[in-house]
């Protein structure tokens, strides 16, 4: 999602149903928050950039505070769905699949990833965040199934993994904007995270595909 906030207003003035209007407002709000932080957000400003009538925007979001809160919740929901699917989907997710989905989401939508990280850093109750909760539950699945070492400090592990995932696209995009090179940088990140996981937190012999994973990791050397 590389388009600017102003470019998104190409959808301005066209008819939308209420749900589409709300989605358009939240999309622009998420981009604006990533760029300027919550203090740069206002209902009227977002309405203008989204091409939505000011009164209509206030119908959906009565106050700036409501817009900020719901934007953060919306971003967390997008992240959760992008990595883990719908709430009805089972917790189990292959470690490599989870790592790849997370890395690719962060690289493709760095603005959303930054908004989510800001939410966690400023929240008084980060444990209530849907994505954070789902991430920890997935880790607990590995521990409970005997696939990961039981003495893992799951919160420390989660912070290390998620902060690194959000920061890598910032580092990568500072180096290049070329799609091929960004893909290579994404692969580098996925491989290194898998190396750390397979030789640090997970129990290698518990995974039937570890022979393939070992070959996969040799490519990094």
C-alpha positions as CSV (number, residue, x, y, z in Angstrom):
1,X,0.0,0.0,0.0
2,X,2.3,2.7,-1.3
3,X,-0.2,5.4,-2.4
4,X,-0.1,8.7,-0.4
5,X,-3.0,10.0,1.6
6,X,-3.8,12.6,-1.1
7,X,-3.8,9.9,-3.8
8,X,-6.4,8.0,-2.0
9,X,-8.8,11.0,-2.5
10,X,-9.2,9.8,-6.1
11,X,-12.2,8.0,-4.7
12,X,-13.7,11.4,-3.7
13,X,-17.3,12.3,-4.2
14,X,-18.4,9.0,-5.5
15,X,-21.3,7.2,-4.0
16,X,-20.5,4.7,-1.2
17,X,-22.6,2.7,1.1
18,X,-22.1,3.4,4.8
19,X,-19.7,0.6,5.3
20,X,-17.6,1.6,2.3
21,X,-17.5,5.2,3.6
22,X,-16.4,4.1,7.0
23,X,-13.7,1.9,5.5
24,X,-12.4,4.8,3.3
25,X,-12.3,7.1,6.4
26,X,-10.3,4.5,8.4
27,X,-8.0,3.8,5.6
28,X,-7.0,7.4,5.2
29,X,-6.9,7.9,9.0
30,X,-4.5,4.9,9.3
31,X,-2.1,6.4,6.7
32,X,-2.3,9.8,8.3
33,X,-1.6,8.4,11.8
34,X,1.5,6.6,10.4
35,X,2.7,9.8,8.9
36,X,1.9,12.4,11.6
37,X,0.8,10.4,14.7
38,X,-2.5,10.6,16.5
39,X,-2.0,14.4,17.1
40,X,-2.1,15.0,13.4
41,X,-5.5,13.4,13.1
42,X,-8.9,15.2,12.9
43,X,-12.3,14.1,11.6
44,X,-12.5,17.1,9.2
45,X,-9.0,16.6,7.8
46,X,-9.6,12.9,7.2
47,X,-13.0,13.6,5.6
48,X,-11.4,16.0,3.2
49,X,-8.6,13.6,2.2
50,X,-11.0,10.7,1.9
51,X,-13.3,12.7,-0.3
52,X,-16.1,12.3,2.2
53,X,-18.6,15.0,3.3
54,X,-17.6,16.4,6.7
55,X,-21.1,15.8,8.1
56,X,-21.0,12.2,7.0
57,X,-17.6,11.7,8.6
58,X,-18.9,13.1,11.9
59,X,-21.9,10.8,11.6
60,X,-19.5,7.8,11.7
61,X,-17.0,9.3,14.2
62,X,-18.4,11.9,16.7
63,X,-15.0,13.0,18.1
64,X,-11.3,12.9,17.2
65,X,-10.8,10.6,20.2
66,X,-13.3,8.1,18.8
67,X,-11.6,8.3,15.4
68,X,-8.2,7.6,16.8
69,X,-9.4,4.7,18.9
70,X,-11.4,3.0,16.1
71,X,-8.6,3.5,13.6
72,X,-6.2,1.7,15.9
73,X,-8.7,-1.1,16.4
74,X,-9.3,-1.3,12.7
75,X,-5.6,-1.6,12.0
76,X,-5.2,-4.3,14.6
77,X,-8.0,-6.2,13.0
78,X,-6.5,-5.9,9.5
79,X,-3.2,-7.2,10.8
80,X,-4.9,-10.1,12.6
81,X,-6.8,-11.1,9.6
82,X,-3.8,-10.7,7.3
83,X,-1.7,-13.1,9.4
84,X,-4.1,-15.5,11.1
85,X,-7.3,-15.2,9.0
86,X,-10.8,-15.0,10.6
87,X,-11.4,-15.4,14.3
88,X,-13.0,-18.8,13.5
89,X,-9.8,-20.2,12.0
90,X,-7.8,-22.5,14.2
91,X,-4.9,-21.1,16.2
92,X,-2.4,-23.6,14.7
93,X,-0.2,-22.0,12.1
94,X,3.1,-23.3,10.7
95,X,6.0,-21.2,12.1
96,X,7.5,-20.5,8.7
97,X,4.0,-19.6,7.3
98,X,3.4,-17.3,10.2
99,X,6.8,-15.6,9.9
100,X,6.4,-15.2,6.1
101,X,2.9,-13.7,6.4
102,X,3.9,-11.3,9.1
103,X,7.1,-10.2,7.3
104,X,5.2,-9.7,4.0
105,X,2.4,-7.8,5.6
106,X,4.8,-5.4,7.3
107,X,6.7,-4.8,4.1
108,X,3.6,-4.3,2.1
109,X,1.7,-2.2,4.6
110,X,4.5,-0.5,6.7
111,X,2.1,2.4,7.6
112,X,-0.4,0.0,9.3
113,X,2.4,-1.9,11.1
114,X,3.7,1.4,12.5
115,X,0.3,2.4,13.7
116,X,-0.2,-1.0,15.4
117,X,3.2,-0.7,17.1
118,X,2.3,2.8,18.4
119,X,-0.9,1.4,19.8
120,X,0.9,-1.3,21.7
121,X,3.5,1.2,23.0
122,X,1.0,3.7,24.3
123,X,-1.8,1.3,25.5
124,X,-2.4,0.9,29.2
125,X,-3.7,-2.6,28.5
126,X,-1.8,-4.0,25.5
127,X,-3.0,-7.5,26.3
128,X,-6.5,-6.5,25.0
129,X,-5.2,-5.9,21.5
130,X,-6.6,-8.5,19.1
131,X,-3.4,-9.1,17.2
132,X,-1.2,-9.3,20.3
133,X,-3.6,-11.7,21.9
134,X,-3.7,-13.9,18.8
135,X,0.1,-13.9,18.5
136,X,0.5,-15.0,22.1
137,X,-2.2,-17.7,21.7
138,X,-0.3,-19.1,18.7
139,X,2.9,-19.2,20.7
140,X,1.1,-20.9,23.5
141,X,-0.1,-23.5,21.0
142,X,3.5,-24.4,20.1
143,X,4.4,-24.6,23.8
144,X,1.3,-26.6,24.8
145,X,1.8,-29.1,21.9
146,X,5.5,-29.6,22.9
147,X,6.7,-27.9,19.7
148,X,8.5,-25.0,21.5
149,X,10.7,-24.9,24.6
150,X,8.4,-24.6,27.7
151,X,10.6,-22.0,29.5
152,X,10.2,-19.4,26.8
153,X,9.3,-15.9,28.1
154,X,6.5,-15.5,25.7
155,X,6.0,-11.7,26.2
156,X,9.7,-11.0,25.7
157,X,9.8,-13.3,22.7
158,X,6.7,-11.6,21.2
159,X,8.1,-8.1,21.7
160,X,11.4,-9.0,20.1
161,X,9.7,-10.6,17.1
162,X,7.1,-8.0,16.5
163,X,9.2,-4.9,17.0
164,X,11.8,-6.4,14.7
165,X,9.2,-7.2,12.1
166,X,7.9,-3.6,12.1
167,X,11.3,-2.0,12.0
168,X,12.8,-4.1,9.2
169,X,10.6,-2.5,6.4
170,X,11.7,0.9,7.7
171,X,15.4,-0.2,7.3
172,X,14.7,-1.9,4.0
173,X,12.8,1.0,2.4
174,X,15.6,3.4,3.5
175,X,17.9,1.3,1.3
176,X,15.8,0.9,-1.8
177,X,12.3,1.3,-3.4
178,X,13.0,-1.4,-6.0
179,X,10.5,-4.2,-5.8
180,X,13.0,-6.9,-6.6
181,X,15.4,-5.7,-4.0
182,X,12.6,-5.3,-1.4
183,X,11.7,-8.9,-2.0
184,X,15.3,-10.0,-1.4
185,X,15.3,-8.0,1.8
186,X,12.1,-9.6,2.9
187,X,13.6,-13.1,2.2
188,X,16.6,-12.2,4.3
189,X,14.4,-11.3,7.2
190,X,12.3,-14.4,7.0
191,X,15.4,-16.7,6.8
192,X,17.1,-15.1,9.8
193,X,13.9,-15.2,11.9
194,X,13.5,-18.9,11.1
195,X,17.1,-19.6,12.0
196,X,16.7,-17.9,15.4
197,X,13.4,-19.7,16.0
198,X,14.5,-23.2,15.0
199,X,17.7,-22.9,17.0
200,X,16.4,-20.9,19.9
201,X,12.8,-21.1,20.8
202,X,11.3,-24.1,18.9
203,X,12.2,-27.8,19.3
204,X,13.6,-28.7,15.8
205,X,13.0,-32.5,16.1
206,X,9.3,-31.9,16.7
207,X,8.8,-30.6,13.2
208,X,8.4,-33.2,10.4
209,X,9.6,-30.6,7.8
210,X,12.8,-29.8,9.6
211,X,14.9,-31.6,7.0
212,X,13.5,-29.2,4.4
213,X,14.0,-26.3,6.8
214,X,17.6,-27.2,7.4
215,X,18.2,-27.2,3.7
216,X,16.4,-23.9,3.4
217,X,18.6,-22.3,6.1
218,X,21.8,-23.5,4.4
219,X,21.0,-21.1,1.5
220,X,21.8,-18.2,3.9
221,X,25.3,-19.3,4.5
